[in-house]
Amino acid sequence: MPRRRSSARPGGGRRRPGAWCRTSPRSRRGCGRASPRPSSSRRPEAADLARAVGLGDRLQPPATASAAVWTRGALRPMPKGHVMGVPADAESLAGLLSPEGLARIDRDRELPPADLGEDVAVGRYVADRLGREVVDRLVEPLLGGVYAGDAYRISMRAAVPRLFEAARRHTSLLDAVRAALEESRAQPQDGPVFLGIAGGVGTLPLAVADAVRAGGGELRTGTRALGLARADGGWRVRTDRDEVLAADAVVIATPAWSTAELLAAECPAAAAEIGRIEYASMALVTLAFRRTDLEGVLPDGSGFLVPAADGRTIKASTFSGRKWRWADEASADEGLFLLRTSVGRYGDEDHIHREDGELVEVSLRDLGAATGLAARPVASTVTRWIGGLPQYPVGHLARTARIRAEVAKLPGLEVCGAAYDGVGIPACIADGRRAADVIIAMPTRATGGGEGAGQ
């Protein structure tokens, strides 16, 4: 798990809202918007897991899907007809970009075909074809919402796989975007693109834990694995409780830095690759306001994104009480309205180490500049996710393939999690299931059998 630290003023943050899973086009192992493989259908993993552990009746789509971008001194509607901010034409970004930026987009078809090779940075490629304004004003804030990363470093093949494949087939990026959009529209649309869960995403792991215990599984919280070693055809795990656990198989689902430490002795090549995976840290500032103080103040929609190029501290704001019905209902009885801001990007993380009160104040300052909000919150909570989001730079998928190949040399060992095949909840669930399927199918010392024998 990412290293988390939170604090709250008395009475604040009792029902912290949170966006959760995306049921967007998926691949076999991909991750919603950040899927590293070509998408072919909607992702059911997170919603299916919620239903399997008894939370199906609490699944909810957002009450509103409209959003804005706060840039060039104004809140501007999020444009339509784009793939992760990359437009199919200049017209869709009118108002968001300057006249010069719009004119630059139309030069795409005059440029010679680009050689994408095995991978390319999203920001660099899009800037070369359509100009930096497209990247700085739209692509970067959208990618930042997934990775808190730098668009000029993020792998196009990993982050926007459908567009990457389309761009390899077309000489024009605009034509590639159109092709990717047409492919998406041609897929069956049998439900909402996004789903949330009443009570917040934190209810899902608790429900999963209850289901595991009910099925006879044992969960040890607050126990740290200190060492991993091969022994007697299986594995030995040393913990910080002065015990050694014997296992036929082990799945390591820890952050990259911990996984690298655990694998250093038995799988040094994989450990070296995993140890190079970088992370971004971020903080969420959740604010509760009296509803009467916000009447006629907040704009329509679920919130807004903030490009780094505009020099603001916050990178986004979500009007939680408007986006999620359950959040609105939970706070309505107390006459409150909840919203949150996020702070922190890869390479720009100094802000998250400021005191809670400072983060509240800078959030209020930016909210005031964006919306005219002048009210003071009645409560606030600051939650820090230190090392919360792994970064997918150019070559990430090749690195993941090398890691998988090295780990596969050791029977009964798998790694999974956000560091490899996608940072979203559905992707992590899918990768966990993949790892479990491999383990379940392996022969064990006790039975020598196949499927169903592993532990």
C-alpha positions as a Python dict, from the first residue, in 0.01 Angstrom:
ca = {
    (1, 'M'): (0, 0, 0),
    (2, 'P'): (116, 357, -53),
    (3, 'R'): (234, 526, 262),
    (4, 'R'): (-58, 725, 394),
    (5, 'R'): (-83, 997, 654),
    (6, 'S'): (-397, 1190, 730),
    (7, 'S'): (-518, 1439, 982),
    (8, 'A'): (-844, 1615, 1052),
    (9, 'R'): (-987, 1892, 1255),
    (10, 'P'): (-1247, 1775, 1509),
    (11, 'G'): (-1574, 1694, 1339),
    (12, 'G'): (-1425, 1690, 989),
    (13, 'G'): (-1393, 1416, 736),
    (14, 'R'): (-1633, 1162, 882),
    (15, 'R'): (-1768, 1070, 542),
    (16, 'R'): (-1489, 1149, 303),
    (17, 'P'): (-1614, 1104, -54),
    (18, 'G'): (-1400, 950, -322),
    (19, 'A'): (-1421, 866, -688),
    (20, 'W'): (-1344, 507, -748),
    (21, 'C'): (-1366, 272, -1041),
    (22, 'R'): (-1391, 310, -1412),
    (23, 'T'): (-1571, 59, -1630),
    (24, 'S'): (-1419, 196, -1947),
    (25, 'P'): (-1284, 12, -2252),
    (26, 'R'): (-1042, -251, -2132),
    (27, 'S'): (-786, -503, -2240),
    (28, 'R'): (-694, -838, -2095),
    (29, 'R'): (-471, -676, -1834),
    (30, 'G'): (-507, -305, -1895),
    (31, 'C'): (-623, -22, -1680),
    (32, 'G'): (-915, 194, -1786),
    (33, 'R'): (-770, 515, -1919),
    (34, 'A'): (-420, 393, -1843),
    (35, 'S'): (-451, 51, -2004),
    (36, 'P'): (-118, -63, -2145),
    (37, 'R'): (-278, -287, -2410),
    (38, 'P'): (-533, -221, -2686),
    (39, 'S'): (-882, -184, -2538),
    (40, 'S'): (-1160, -408, -2668),
    (41, 'S'): (-1453, -389, -2427),
    (42, 'R'): (-1571, -237, -2101),
    (43, 'R'): (-1389, -325, -1779),
    (44, 'P'): (-1610, -516, -1539),
    (45, 'E'): (-1352, -616, -1275),
    (46, 'A'): (-1418, -360, -1002),
    (47, 'A'): (-1796, -367, -1032),
    (48, 'D'): (-1794, -748, -1045),
    (49, 'L'): (-1582, -767, -731),
    (50, 'A'): (-1811, -524, -551),
    (51, 'R'): (-2111, -740, -641),
    (52, 'A'): (-1929, -1057, -537),
    (53, 'V'): (-1869, -922, -186),
    (54, 'G'): (-2223, -793, -138),
    (55, 'L'): (-2191, -430, -245),
    (56, 'G'): (-2378, -453, -572),
    (57, 'D'): (-2676, -255, -447),
    (58, 'R'): (-2445, 33, -356),
    (59, 'L'): (-2294, 85, -701),
    (60, 'Q'): (-2382, 426, -842),
    (61, 'P'): (-2294, 621, -1157),
    (62, 'P'): (-2195, 985, -1111),
    (63, 'A'): (-2487, 1224, -1078),
    (64, 'T'): (-2313, 1449, -1333),
    (65, 'A'): (-2027, 1384, -1573),
    (66, 'S'): (-1967, 1740, -1694),
    (67, 'A'): (-1643, 1908, -1589),
    (68, 'A'): (-1427, 2208, -1671),
    (69, 'V'): (-1066, 2312, -1716),
    (70, 'W'): (-943, 2617, -1525),
    (71, 'T'): (-697, 2777, -1760),
    (72, 'R'): (-608, 3111, -1911),
    (73, 'G'): (-798, 3287, -1631),
    (74, 'A'): (-1135, 3117, -1666),
    (75, 'L'): (-1325, 2793, -1615),
    (76, 'R'): (-1378, 2648, -1961),
    (77, 'P'): (-1601, 2349, -2044),
    (78, 'M'): (-1419, 2021, -2094),
    (79, 'P'): (-1420, 1964, -2471),
    (80, 'K'): (-1569, 1656, -2632),
    (81, 'G'): (-1435, 1447, -2916),
    (82, 'H'): (-1085, 1377, -2785),
    (83, 'V'): (-876, 1085, -2663),
    (84, 'M'): (-710, 1174, -2332),
    (85, 'G'): (-708, 1538, -2442),
    (86, 'V'): (-579, 1476, -2795),
    (87, 'P'): (-843, 1630, -3026),
    (88, 'A'): (-981, 1510, -3358),
    (89, 'D'): (-996, 1871, -3483),
    (90, 'A'): (-912, 2223, -3372),
    (91, 'E'): (-1275, 2330, -3339),
    (92, 'S'): (-1336, 2112, -3034),
    (93, 'L'): (-1074, 2310, -2838),
    (94, 'A'): (-1199, 2657, -2929),
    (95, 'G'): (-1185, 2880, -2621),
    (96, 'L'): (-952, 2647, -2439),
    (97, 'L'): (-651, 2735, -2656),
    (98, 'S'): (-528, 3063, -2796),
    (99, 'P'): (-590, 3143, -3166),
    (100, 'E'): (-226, 3055, -3230),
    (101, 'G'): (-266, 2723, -3053),
    (102, 'L'): (-575, 2637, -3256),
    (103, 'A'): (-400, 2726, -3583),
    (104, 'R'): (-107, 2502, -3489),
    (105, 'I'): (-335, 2195, -3468),
    (106, 'D'): (-430, 2220, -3835),
    (107, 'R'): (-66, 2189, -3942),
    (108, 'D'): (-70, 1822, -3844),
    (109, 'R'): (-158, 1699, -4192),
    (110, 'E'): (123, 1903, -4346),
    (111, 'L'): (386, 1725, -4138),
    (112, 'P'): (569, 1410, -4253),
    (113, 'P'): (472, 1081, -4083),
    (114, 'A'): (625, 1031, -3741),
    (115, 'D'): (820, 723, -3638),
    (116, 'L'): (676, 615, -3305),
    (117, 'G'): (908, 316, -3270),
    (118, 'E'): (831, 82, -2983),
    (119, 'D'): (714, 366, -2759),
    (120, 'V'): (711, 744, -2730),
    (121, 'A'): (625, 1004, -2466),
    (122, 'V'): (266, 1123, -2505),
    (123, 'G'): (349, 1488, -2451),
    (124, 'R'): (646, 1501, -2684),
    (125, 'Y'): (466, 1326, -2970),
    (126, 'V'): (146, 1531, -2939),
    (127, 'A'): (341, 1857, -2906),
    (128, 'D'): (538, 1774, -3220),
    (129, 'R'): (219, 1708, -3415),
    (130, 'L'): (-31, 1956, -3268),
    (131, 'G'): (167, 2204, -3062),
    (132, 'R'): (251, 2240, -2692),
    (133, 'E'): (-71, 2419, -2603),
    (134, 'V'): (-273, 2102, -2661),
    (135, 'V'): (-46, 1916, -2423),
    (136, 'D'): (-13, 2186, -2159),
    (137, 'R'): (-381, 2287, -2146),
    (138, 'L'): (-557, 1950, -2182),
    (139, 'V'): (-344, 1637, -2221),
    (140, 'E'): (-131, 1712, -1915),
    (141, 'P'): (-416, 1777, -1670),
    (142, 'L'): (-606, 1468, -1788),
    (143, 'L'): (-302, 1242, -1761),
    (144, 'G'): (-221, 1410, -1431),
    (145, 'G'): (-557, 1294, -1300),
    (146, 'V'): (-444, 934, -1356),
    (147, 'Y'): (-72, 942, -1274),
    (148, 'A'): (3, 1281, -1114),
    (149, 'G'): (280, 1262, -1371),
    (150, 'D'): (457, 1459, -1642),
    (151, 'A'): (293, 1421, -1983),
    (152, 'Y'): (630, 1472, -2151),
    (153, 'R'): (762, 1155, -1980),
    (154, 'I'): (458, 928, -1975),
    (155, 'S'): (454, 635, -2215),
    (156, 'M'): (197, 669, -2491),
    (157, 'R'): (191, 295, -2542),
    (158, 'A'): (112, 237, -2174),
    (159, 'A'): (-117, 533, -2105),
    (160, 'V'): (-313, 568, -2430),
    (161, 'P'): (-272, 233, -2607),
    (162, 'R'): (-562, 266, -2846),
    (163, 'L'): (-434, 600, -2974),
    (164, 'F'): (-78, 464, -2992),
    (165, 'E'): (-189, 180, -3219),
    (166, 'A'): (-405, 412, -3430),
    (167, 'A'): (-116, 657, -3468),
    (168, 'R'): (102, 379, -3604),
    (169, 'R'): (-157, 315, -3876),
    (170, 'H'): (-217, 678, -3980),
    (171, 'T'): (16, 949, -4104),
    (172, 'S'): (-196, 1220, -3936),
    (173, 'L'): (-252, 1229, -3560),
    (174, 'L'): (-592, 1393, -3614),
    (175, 'D'): (-694, 1100, -3834),
    (176, 'A'): (-563, 859, -3570),
    (177, 'V'): (-780, 1025, -3305),
    (178, 'R'): (-1086, 996, -3529),
    (179, 'A'): (-1013, 628, -3586),
    (180, 'A'): (-973, 564, -3213),
    (181, 'L'): (-1300, 745, -3137),
    (182, 'E'): (-1485, 549, -3405),
    (183, 'E'): (-1349, 224, -3265),
    (184, 'S'): (-1470, 322, -2919),
    (185, 'R'): (-1816, 421, -3043),
    (186, 'A'): (-1852, 91, -3227),
    (187, 'Q'): (-1826, -105, -2903),
    (188, 'P'): (-2144, -207, -2718),
    (189, 'Q'): (-2244, 47, -2454),
    (190, 'D'): (-2436, -148, -2193),
    (191, 'G'): (-2384, 65, -1885),
    (192, 'P'): (-2231, 379, -1739),
    (193, 'V'): (-1865, 452, -1810),
    (194, 'F'): (-1791, 532, -1446),
    (195, 'L'): (-1922, 379, -1126),
    (196, 'G'): (-1883, 480, -765),
    (197, 'I'): (-1983, 305, -446),
    (198, 'A'): (-2207, 453, -180),
    (199, 'G'): (-1997, 512, 129),
    (200, 'G'): (-1675, 559, -67),
    (201, 'V'): (-1413, 332, -218),
    (202, 'G'): (-1278, 247, 126),
    (203, 'T'): (-1575, 19, 182),
    (204, 'L'): (-1457, -219, -92),
    (205, 'P'): (-1137, -357, 67),
    (206, 'L'): (-1320, -396, 398),
    (207, 'A'): (-1594, -599, 228),
    (208, 'V'): (-1336, -807, 43),
    (209, 'A'): (-1156, -876, 372),
    (210, 'D'): (-1481, -993, 530),
    (211, 'A'): (-1548, -1222, 234),
    (212, 'V'): (-1198, -1372, 258),
    (213, 'R'): (-1242, -1444, 628),
    (214, 'A'): (-1585, -1594, 566),
    (215, 'G'): (-1425, -1825, 309),
    (216, 'G'): (-1168, -1950, 558),
    (217, 'G'): (-883, -1718, 465),
    (218, 'E'): (-651, -1563, 723),
    (219, 'L'): (-555, -1196, 705),
    (220, 'R'): (-269, -1057, 908),
    (221, 'T'): (-280, -680, 929),
    (222, 'G'): (6, -482, 1074),
    (223, 'T'): (253, -757, 982),
    (224, 'R'): (551, -671, 768),
    (225, 'A'): (735, -918, 546),
    (226, 'L'): (1108, -868, 599),
    (227, 'G'): (1255, -1146, 388),
    (228, 'L'): (1173, -1404, 122),
    (229, 'A'): (1371, -1719, 44),
    (230, 'R'): (1337, -2044, -151),
    (231, 'A'): (1327, -2353, 71),
    (232, 'D'): (1228, -2720, 20),
    (233, 'G'): (1065, -2651, -315),
    (234, 'G'): (852, -2375, -166),
    (235, 'W'): (904, -2043, 6),
    (236, 'R'): (985, -1906, 349),
    (237, 'V'): (864, -1560, 449),
    (238, 'R'): (1025, -1392, 748),
    (239, 'T'): (807, -1135, 926),
    (240, 'D'): (863, -862, 1181),
    (241, 'R'): (694, -1082, 1443),
    (242, 'D'): (995, -1314, 1470),
    (243, 'E'): (825, -1588, 1274),
    (244, 'V'): (891, -1771, 948),
    (245, 'L'): (592, -1871, 737),
    (246, 'A'): (612, -2166, 498),
    (247, 'A'): (424, -2143, 170),
    (248, 'D'): (394, -2334, -156),
    (249, 'A'): (360, -2002, -338),
    (250, 'V'): (385, -1629, -275),
    (251, 'V'): (219, -1333, -450),
    (252, 'I'): (393, -1002, -382),
    (253, 'A'): (149, -712, -417),
    (254, 'T'): (351, -442, -243),
    (255, 'P'): (479, -109, -381),
    (256, 'A'): (785, -131, -602),
    (257, 'W'): (1037, -29, -334),
    (258, 'S'): (920, -307, -98),
    (259, 'T'): (897, -564, -375),
    (260, 'A'): (1253, -487, -485),
    (261, 'E'): (1380, -542, -130),
    (262, 'L'): (1197, -875, -97),
    (263, 'L'): (1325, -1004, -432),
    (264, 'A'): (1684, -880, -400),
    (265, 'A'): (1828, -1216, -292),
    (266, 'E'): (1621, -1463, -495),
    (267, 'C'): (1550, -1263, -811),
    (268, 'P'): (1807, -980, -835),
    (269, 'A'): (1744, -902, -1203),
    (270, 'A'): (1373, -843, -1141),
    (271, 'A'): (1450, -654, -820),
    (272, 'A'): (1680, -416, -1008),
    (273, 'E'): (1412, -342, -1268),
    (274, 'I'): (1138, -299, -1007),
    (275, 'G'): (1361, -75, -798),
    (276, 'R'): (1381, 173, -1087),
    (277, 'I'): (1005, 234, -1089),
    (278, 'E'): (941, 586, -963),
    (279, 'Y'): (639, 718, -775),
    (280, 'A'): (456, 1046, -737),
    (281, 'S'): (304, 1168, -411),
    (282, 'M'): (-13, 1369, -366),
    (283, 'A'): (-246, 1511, -105),
    (284, 'L'): (-624, 1541, -97),
    (285, 'V'): (-783, 1831, 86),
    (286, 'T'): (-1146, 1760, 173),
    (287, 'L'): (-1353, 2062, 277),
    (288, 'A'): (-1701, 2079, 429),
    (289, 'F'): (-1900, 2401, 377),
    (290, 'R'): (-2241, 2513, 489),
    (291, 'R'): (-2471, 2476, 193),
    (292, 'T'): (-2616, 2817, 247),
    (293, 'D'): (-2269, 2968, 201),
    (294, 'L'): (-2232, 2813, -144),
    (295, 'E'): (-2565, 2905, -300),
    (296, 'G'): (-2504, 3050, -645),
    (297, 'V'): (-2127, 3027, -607),
    (298, 'L'): (-2003, 2701, -757),
    (299, 'P'): (-2033, 2654, -1133),
    (300, 'D'): (-2225, 2365, -1283),
    (301, 'G'): (-2058, 2028, -1319),
    (302, 'S'): (-1856, 1789, -1110),
    (303, 'G'): (-1545, 2004, -1077),
    (304, 'F'): (-1244, 2114, -1277),
    (305, 'L'): (-887, 2028, -1375),
    (306, 'V'): (-594, 2269, -1352),
    (307, 'P'): (-303, 2260, -1600),
    (308, 'A'): (40, 2282, -1442),
    (309, 'A'): (125, 2548, -1699),
    (310, 'D'): (-105, 2793, -1519),
    (311, 'G'): (115, 2789, -1209),
    (312, 'R'): (-155, 2707, -953),
    (313, 'T'): (-105, 2491, -647),
    (314, 'I'): (-409, 2265, -681),
    (315, 'K'): (-425, 2034, -981),
    (316, 'A'): (-796, 1961, -961),
    (317, 'S'): (-1112, 2010, -759),
    (318, 'T'): (-1403, 1769, -730),
    (319, 'F'): (-1743, 1892, -616),
    (320, 'S'): (-1810, 1566, -433),
    (321, 'G'): (-2153, 1664, -310),
    (322, 'R'): (-2259, 1723, -669),
    (323, 'K'): (-2077, 1436, -839),
    (324, 'W'): (-2194, 1153, -610),
    (325, 'R'): (-2551, 1120, -487),
    (326, 'W'): (-2447, 929, -177),
    (327, 'A'): (-2206, 1207, -75),
    (328, 'D'): (-2478, 1464, -123),
    (329, 'E'): (-2728, 1264, 85),
    (330, 'A'): (-2475, 1188, 358),
    (331, 'S'): (-2395, 1554, 418),
    (332, 'A'): (-2740, 1699, 350),
    (333, 'D'): (-2874, 1612, 696),
    (334, 'E'): (-2612, 1839, 850),
    (335, 'G'): (-2664, 2112, 594),
    (336, 'L'): (-2315, 2061, 454),
    (337, 'F'): (-2162, 2036, 108),
    (338, 'L'): (-1837, 1847, 45),
    (339, 'L'): (-1568, 1924, -209),
    (340, 'R'): (-1204, 1841, -236),
    (341, 'T'): (-886, 1957, -405),
    (342, 'S'): (-576, 1759, -497),
    (343, 'V'): (-218, 1879, -467),
    (344, 'G'): (106, 1728, -591),
    (345, 'R'): (257, 1616, -920),
    (346, 'Y'): (565, 1418, -1017),
    (347, 'G'): (863, 1646, -973),
    (348, 'D'): (655, 1909, -791),
    (349, 'E'): (578, 1757, -453),
    (350, 'D'): (706, 2018, -208),
    (351, 'H'): (353, 2140, -146),
    (352, 'I'): (234, 1812, 5),
    (353, 'H'): (482, 1848, 291),
    (354, 'R'): (334, 2177, 404),
    (355, 'E'): (125, 2190, 720),
    (356, 'D'): (-240, 2089, 692),
    (357, 'G'): (-357, 2443, 758),
    (358, 'E'): (-136, 2577, 479),
    (359, 'L'): (-278, 2327, 230),
    (360, 'V'): (-630, 2426, 329),
    (361, 'E'): (-547, 2794, 280),
    (362, 'V'): (-383, 2750, -62),
    (363, 'S'): (-677, 2537, -170),
    (364, 'L'): (-920, 2808, -62),
    (365, 'R'): (-713, 3069, -240),
    (366, 'D'): (-718, 2877, -569),
    (367, 'L'): (-1087, 2786, -531),
    (368, 'G'): (-1165, 3152, -475),
    (369, 'A'): (-972, 3258, -784),
    (370, 'A'): (-1142, 2991, -996),
    (371, 'T'): (-1502, 3015, -874),
    (372, 'G'): (-1534, 3325, -656),
    (373, 'L'): (-1573, 3111, -343),
    (374, 'A'): (-1524, 3327, -33),
    (375, 'A'): (-1677, 3109, 240),
    (376, 'R'): (-1474, 2935, 508),
    (377, 'P'): (-1511, 2561, 561),
    (378, 'V'): (-1658, 2433, 886),
    (379, 'A'): (-1424, 2131, 877),
    (380, 'S'): (-1136, 1998, 673),
    (381, 'T'): (-928, 1684, 631),
    (382, 'V'): (-588, 1654, 465),
    (383, 'T'): (-490, 1307, 344),
    (384, 'R'): (-141, 1246, 208),
    (385, 'W'): (-50, 958, -20),
    (386, 'I'): (328, 941, -11),
    (387, 'G'): (450, 729, -299),
    (388, 'G'): (91, 667, -406),
    (389, 'L'): (112, 666, -786),
    (390, 'P'): (370, 468, -987),
    (391, 'Q'): (500, 642, -1297),
    (392, 'Y'): (485, 487, -1645),
    (393, 'P'): (763, 652, -1848),
    (394, 'V'): (860, 555, -2202),
    (395, 'G'): (964, 191, -2201),
    (396, 'H'): (751, 94, -1902),
    (397, 'L'): (584, -198, -2077),
    (398, 'A'): (920, -336, -2188),
    (399, 'R'): (1040, -312, -1827),
    (400, 'T'): (726, -492, -1706),
    (401, 'A'): (787, -769, -1960),
    (402, 'R'): (1144, -813, -1834),
    (403, 'I'): (1021, -828, -1476),
    (404, 'R'): (758, -1088, -1561),
    (405, 'A'): (1013, -1299, -1749),
    (406, 'E'): (1256, -1303, -1454),
    (407, 'V'): (986, -1375, -1195),
    (408, 'A'): (851, -1661, -1410),
    (409, 'K'): (1182, -1843, -1367),
    (410, 'L'): (1096, -1904, -1000),
    (411, 'P'): (806, -2148, -947),
    (412, 'G'): (538, -2034, -709),
    (413, 'L'): (621, -1663, -729),
    (414, 'E'): (413, -1382, -878),
    (415, 'V'): (412, -1004, -854),
    (416, 'C'): (112, -783, -917),
    (417, 'G'): (-21, -436, -848),
    (418, 'A'): (-32, -81, -978),
    (419, 'A'): (339, -73, -1063),
    (420, 'Y'): (302, -298, -1366),
    (421, 'D'): (-5, -314, -1588),
    (422, 'G'): (-221, -19, -1484),
    (423, 'V'): (-277, 214, -1190),
    (424, 'G'): (-657, 198, -1175),
    (425, 'I'): (-865, -19, -943),
    (426, 'P'): (-998, -245, -1223),
    (427, 'A'): (-644, -300, -1352),
    (428, 'C'): (-512, -392, -1007),
    (429, 'I'): (-799, -636, -956),
    (430, 'A'): (-735, -791, -1297),
    (431, 'D'): (-364, -827, -1227),
    (432, 'G'): (-434, -983, -889),
    (433, 'R'): (-664, -1236, -1050),
    (434, 'R'): (-403, -1312, -1315),
    (435, 'A'): (-146, -1380, -1046),
    (436, 'A'): (-391, -1595, -850),
    (437, 'D'): (-480, -1796, -1160),
    (438, 'V'): (-112, -1872, -1221),
    (439, 'I'): (-64, -1985, -863),
    (440, 'I'): (-382, -2192, -851),
    (441, 'A'): (-280, -2377, -1168),
    (442, 'M'): (67, -2471, -1042),
    (443, 'P'): (145, -2820, -909),
    (444, 'T'): (215, -2835, -536),
    (445, 'R'): (444, -3045, -327),
    (446, 'A'): (148, -3200, -146),
    (447, 'T'): (-49, -3310, -451),
    (448, 'G'): (168, -3276, -758),
    (449, 'G'): (-160, -3176, -914),
    (450, 'G'): (-271, -2889, -1131),
    (451, 'E'): (-562, -2647, -1111),
    (452, 'G'): (-698, -2588, -765),
    (453, 'A'): (-395, -2728, -589),
    (454, 'G'): (-197, -2413, -512),
    (455, 'Q'): (-219, -2213, -192),
}
